[in-house]
Amino acid sequence: MREGLMMDDYPLSLTRIVERAEQFSPGRRVAFRRPDGSVGHTSFGEGIARARRLASALAELGIGAGDAVATLLFNQPEHLELYFALPAMGAVLHTLNPRLHHEELSFIVNDAQDRAIIVDETLLAVFEAFHPARSFEHVIVVRAGDDPLPEGYVDFEALIASAAPMSWPAEDELRAAAMCYTSGTTGRPKGVVYSHRALALHSLMGALPDLMDISRRDVILPVVPMFHANAWGLIYTAALIGSGLVLPGPRLDAESVLDLFESERVTMSAGVPTVWMAILQALDAEPDRWDLGSITRMIVGGAAPSKGMMRGFDRHGLRLIQGWGMTETSPLGSVSRPGLELEDASEEELVDDRVRQGIACPLVEIRGRRDDGELIPWDDAAMGELEVRGPWVARAYHGGQGADKFTEDGWFRTGDVVCINALGNLRICDRSKDLIKSGGEWISSVDLENLLMSHPDVAEAAVIAMPDERWGERPLAVVVVRAGATVEADALREHLAREYAKWQLPDRFEFVSEIPRTATGKFKKTALRELFVSQTV
């Protein structure tokens, strides 16, 4: 039998995903909400037709293969059109997070060398705060009215009004398609550049039943922003499969999201724990207000949900499913779904399993490495830093930054400290920088936080390490009490003592009105350390 290619060398590209949606799902509805609250509807066919004209218009401006184009937009139809147009024309989609500090945004757009930027008119103030640091060749504004634009700015609709549709150029599955930057919680943000092949495979795998279980019958509302790690792959997976989409715009408060769940008959959604906590509180306050009978699952990611949150949604007949991933993993790395071995498990055992990070996605490999360089056994007791590799996992950062995050044999060092059980089910114990080493023994801040948030009077809790002359470090708990409730430190210490030894319990409890968060919704523990360490010095 002859060696070499025996099958069609079919390119795994986003272009083919766009063409498939255009051919097989042109009438699939896309609902969207504008900043003023109004709801409109378009379709995949209409959006892709506009994307072809948009691509031609951008090409007329000089945007070509490999050029990065920034977006400062919400989950809105124009963003969807750019998701289609830029990769298919050979350019690079670079989504910007408007919640970042203007100095971070200045660094990011200069590092990426974006040639043009598309901005929603409601975000022009954000843009004006950082754009002097970057001379964009073109500034294109999405707007609802006809108020005069600043000199040199281009109206989005006027740009594409007379443009002819583009015939997509030849594809190269290994070329850059999109770009996102890490949150920069440790040092400067770092750019991750995604290939067409990586995102095409990610889109296919994300639809699998044991992952996000997406079909043509689904209507997906990504609460996760389209500027956050490719909206977790939901946009391209929906286009590939032919699912309906609901784009919620900037209004992500619980009532606005729940209204869309009901009116658009959403079947699946995805977002970070802060969003789900607000939605759970709204449902607890008015359990009979919304008809959510269409929803079959809600994906939570970005940070680990608590058992209390899981049980809370269970009370309302809604299923919360945890996914783990990072910007560097495109982002889907694992999904937590109970396996066959838990068919006869109790509800409590099932909740214990669901708050784990789950089994690695097909084609993603995992391993844990101790500080001494040895790999950990899969015994659910040994702890080590999680390393991953796979076809949609980064092997380098843009510009060669952070080379120490990648091993010589091609694995990415995640910074997450994990235990892995015999079935390969991950349990993240902490971020490596957040582990507390007290008297030579490790204490997991994540485990303490989860148990604290299972207390009925606790809304949120973060645990940080405090310097200690005798023990090296000791845990300090920062707690937000649930509205209308009161709780004392001794009661929380007693609650923790049911599962933890005395030496593992926090020495201090600090009660605050809110816990600072990063732009992606994670606890900003650096800010807590700065606040409470300064109080003890």
N, C-alpha and C positions, 0 to 999 in steps of 0.2 A: 504494500500500500504506500503510495507516494506521501512524502512528508510535506509539511507546509499547510497552507490554508485549505481546508476542505469545506468551509462554510462561508457564506457571504460576509465580507468585512463591513458589516452595516455600522455606520457611525452612531454611537450613543451620544446624542446631542439634544439640547433643549429645542433646537430647530424642529426636530422630528416630533417633539411633544406639542409644540405650537401648531404644526401642520395637522397632527392627529385631531386636536381639539377643533380646528377649523373644518376638518372634513367630517368628523363623526359626531361632534357635539356643538354645532354652530348655534343651535337654539337654546342651549342650556343657560338658564337664567343666572345673572349676577346682580344681586341687590346691593345697594350702597346707601350710606347715610352721609349727608353733607354736614359741614360745621354748624349750619343754621338749624339742624334737626330734621330737615326734609329727607324723605326716602325716595330714591329713584331706582330704575331697573335698566339693565342693559343685558348683553349676552356675550358668550365667548366669540361667536361669529362677528358681532359688531365690534367688540374690543380688538380682535385680531386684525380686522379690516383697518381700523384706526391705527393699530400698531405698524402695519405696513406703510401707511402714509407718514406716520411719525418717523419711521426709520429713514425714509427718503428725505424728509425735511432735515433730519439731523445730518445725513450724508451731505446735503447741499451746504450745510454750515461747516463742513470739513471734518466731521466726526467719522473716523474710520476704524479699521481692524485694530484691536488692542487698546483703543482709547478708553480711559475710564470716564464715566459720566456719573456725577453724584445726583442723588435724589434726596430732597428734604420734604417728605410727603407722609401722609397718614395711610391707613388702609382705605384706598379710594380707587375709582376706576382708572384714573390717569396713571397711578402707580402700577396697576395691573398691566396696562398697555406698555409701560416701560419694562416691566418684567419680561414681556414677550419680545418687544422690539430690539432692545439693546443686545442681548446675547445672540439673537437670530441674525442681526446685521453684522456681527463680529466684534462689537464693542463690549465693554465691561460694565455691568450694572453695579454701582457702588452706593448702597443705601446708608444714609446718615441718621443718627439718632438725635432728634432735636432736644432731648432731655439732657444731653451732655453739656458740660461747661464750655463756654465759647473758646477758651484756650485749648481744650481737648479737641474741639472741632477744627480749630485752626491748624493744629498739629496734624490731624488726620487728613484733611484735604490737601495739605502740602506734601505729606508723605505719599499719598496716593497719586498725586499729580493729576487731579481731575481737570479735564479740559472744559467741561460745561457742567451746569447744575440746573435741575428743575425743582422749583420751590412752590409750595402752596402759599397763596397770598396771606393766609393766617399765620404763616411762619416767617414772614419777611423780617420781623423784628429779630428773631433768632439768627437769620441769615446775616442781617446787617451787623450783628455783634461780632461775627467772626470773618466775614468775607474780605475786609481790608487786608487780611494776612494772606489772601490768595487771589490772584488776578485771573478770574475765570474768563475764558474767551467768550462764553455765552451764558447769560442768565435768563432762564425761561420760567415764566410765572403762570401757574394755574390759578385762575380767578373766576369768581362768579359774576361780578359786575363789570362795569366799563370805566371805573375810575382811572385817571391817568397813571401810567407806570413811570417809575424813575427812568431817566434818560439811559438808553442803552439796553434796557430790559425788553424781553420779547414775550408777547402773549402766546400761551400754549396753543389755544384754539386757532389763532391767526396763523401760527406757524404751520399747522397741518392742513389748513382749510383747502389750499389749492395743490397740495402735494400729491403726486401720483403714487400708487402702491408699489412697494419694493418687491422684487423677486429675490428671495433670500440667497445670499452667496453660498458657495460650497462650504461644507462644514469640516472642521477638524475637531474631533472629540477631545483632544488634549489641550486645546486653546482655552484661555481664560474666559469665563462666562460672567462671573459675579465676584464681588469682593465685600467682605465685612471686617470690622475691626473688633478686637476683644475689648472688654469693658475697662481695661487698664486699672484693675484693682491693685495690681503690683507693678509699678513702673508705668511707662508709656503704653498706650494702646498699640496693639500689633495687628497688622493686616493679614487676613487669611484670604487667599485667592482660590476660587473654586473653578475647576474645569467643567466643561460640558459633560464629560463622562461621569465625573463624580456626582453631579446633580441629577443626571438622568438615572443612574443606578439608585441614588437616594430616593428619588421620586417613586421608582418602582417598588423598592423594598418597603417604603413607608406605608404602602397600601395593603401589605400582607395581613391576614386575619389576626396573627399573634402580635402584630405591631399596632397600627392605627385602624386597621380593618375598614378601608375606604372602598366604596363601590359607587356605581352610577346612581344608586338610589339615595345617596347621601346629599345633604345640604350642609355645607361646612361654614362655620363662622369662626375665622381666626381672630380671637381677641389678642393674641400675641401680635405685636406690630410687624408690618412688613419690613421695617428697618431693623428687626431683631433676628439675626441668624436665619435669613431667608424665610421668615414667617414659619420656621420649623419645617420647611418643605411642603407646606400645605397647598400653596398656590400651584406649584408645578404638578404635584400629585393630583390635584383636582382637575387640572387641564388634561393630564394623561389619562385619567380614568373616566372623566366626563361628569364629575360631581358638580352640584350647584354650589355657588359661593355667595356669602353675605359679608360685605366689607363695612365694618361699623364706623369708619371715620375716626375722628378724635374723641368721640363721646364714649368713654369706657366705664362710666359709672354703672353701678349695678342695675338701676332701673332701666337705663337706655339699652343695656345688653339684654336684659330679660325681655323687654318689649320686642326686640328683634327676634329673640329665640321663639317667641310666641307667634308673631305676625308672619315670619318667614318659614315657619315649621322646620327650624334647624334640627338636624339629627346629631351633629357632632361639633364640638368646639375645643379650643385649646388656649391656655393662658397660664400666667404665673400665679403662685399662691395668693398674692395680695388681691388679685381680681376675684379669685374664687372665694376668699374669705368675705369680701364685701357682698358678693352674691349670696353666700350662705346666710349672712346676717339679714339681708333683705327677705329671703325666703322664710327665715325663722320669724321675722316680724309680721309678714303677710303670707302665710303658707297657701292660701287659696286664691291669691290675686292672679297668678299666671297659669296658663295651661301649657305645661312643658312635656306633654305626653309624647311628643315626637323625638325627644332627645334620648339617645341610647348610650352615649359615653361622652365624657369630658376629659381631655388630656391636661395634666398639670406638669409643668416643668420649670426649669430655671432655679428652683430651690425645692427642697424636700417638703411635702405636705405632712402635717401632723396626723396622728390617728384620730384626734378629735374632729378634724376637718373631714376625713374619710367617713367617719360615723355620721357626721352631721348631714352630708349629702345622702347617705344611705337612708336616713330618716325620711327624706323627701322623694325616695325612689329614684335617685340619680346616681350614676356610677362614675366615680372619679378614678382615672387610671394614670399612674405616674410614668413619665418618661425621663430618661437621663441623657444629657448630651452637652456639648459645648460648641462655641463658634468654630473651633478647630475640627469638630466632627460633623459639620454641615447641617444640623447639629445632632441628628438622631444616633444615639449610641446603644441604648437599651430601653426596653419597655417592661414594666412589671405587670405580668398577668399570671394568675395562679395556674400551676401546671396540673397534670393528671394526678400527681401524688397527693394533691390536696382536695380531691373530689369529695372525700368524707370528712373534711376538716370542719372544725367549729367556726363560727363567725369571728371569734377572737383570733383564732389561728390565721384565718384569711386576712384579717386586717393587719396582723403582724407581717404577713407576706407582702401585702400590697404596699406597705410603706418602704419596702426594700426597693432598690433601683432596678432589679429584674435581670433578665437574661440578655446577653449581648445580641444585637441584631445579626441576622445571617450575613456572613462575609466580614463581620467585625470581630477581631481577635482581642482577647484581654489577658492580662497577667498582673500580678502585684509584686512589688519589689521592696524588700526591707532596706533600712538605712545601710546595712552592711553589704548591700549589693545582691544578696541571695533572693531568689523568688520565694514567695510565701506558698505554703500548702493550701489547698482548697478545703479547709477544715472549719471555716466560719469563726475561727478564733484568732489566727495570726493576722496582723495588720501590716499593710504595705501600700506604697504609692501605686495607684492604678496606671498602667500603661496600655495603650490601645494602638491598633493599626487596622487598616482596611482601605477599600477603594474610594471612600469619601472622607478619609481622615487626612489632615494636613501632614506633610512631611517637611515643611519649612514655612517660615513667615515671610511676608513681602519685605524685600530689601535685606534679607538675611538676619533680621533681628532675632533675639531669643534662641540662638542655636543650641543652647544648653537644654532646651525643652525637648530635644529630639535625640534619640539614641543612635549609635552608629549602625545598628541593624534595622533601623526604620520604624521604631516605635515612638509614639508621642507620650511624653510624661505629663499626665493630666494635672498633678497637684492634689488630686483627691486621694485620701487615705481610705482604704477599703478592707473589708473581709469578704471572702468568696466561699460559698458553701460547696458541698460536693456536687451539686447540680449546676454549678457555674452562676448561681444567683448572687448578684452584687449587693453589698450593703455598705454604703458610704458612711464611714465613721466621722470624717471631718475633712476639711481642707488641711493640707500639710502645715500651712502657716497658722491654722486656728486650733490645732491640737494643744492641749494643756499638759505640760510635763511637770508633775508634782512629786517631789521626792524620788525622782527616777522612774515614776510610773506614769503612763499615759491616761488622760481623761478625755473622752470625746465630748466636745461642746455640742455637736449635733444631737447626740443621744439625750443629753441633759435638756436641750431645748425642746425636743419632741415630747419628753415626759412632762415638762413644765406646761406645754401648750395643751396637754390632755386634761389639765385641771379645769374644771368648769368655769372658774372665775378669771382665767388668763386668756387674753386675746392673742398676744404675741410675746415671745421671749427670745432673747439672744444671750449667749454665754461667751465671755471672753476671758483670756488669761491676764492675771494681774501679777506683777513682780512681787516676790516674797523672799525675804532674806534667808529664812530657814529652809523652805521647801523648793525654792526656785520660782515656781509659779503656783498660783491658786485661782480657782474659778470664781468669777463674779457674774451674777445673773442680772440682766436688765429686762424688766417686765412691764408690759402694758396690760392693765387690768381691763376686763371686759366692761363695756358701758353698763352702768347701774349696779355694778358689783363692787365689793370690797374684799380684800384679802391681805393677810399679814405675812411677813417673811417666815415666821415660825411654821405657819400652816403649809407654806410651799416647801419648806425644808422637810417637814414631816411627809408630805406627798412624795418627794424624791427618795426619801429614806426607805420606801417600800421596795425599791429596786437597786438602790446604790448604798455602798458602804459609807460610813461617816466621813472618811478621809476624801471621798469623791464629791461630797456636797459643797455647793458654793459657800464661801465664807461671808459674802455680802450679797444683798439683794437691793437693787436700785429700781425705783418705780418711776416711769416716765410716761408722758402722754403719747409719744410715738417713737419708733425706732428709725433712725436715719437709714435710707436705702440708696443703693446705686441706681444708675439710670435704667438698669434692667430689672429692678425690683428686688434685688438681693439685699440682705442685711449688710450695712456698711460698717463692718466691725472696726475698721481703721478709725472712723469718727468716734466710735464708742471708746476705743482705747485712748485716743487723744483726750477725750472729755474726762474719763474717770481716772486715768493715770495721773493727769495734771492735778486732780483733786487730792491725790495722796502724796505728791512730791513736796 
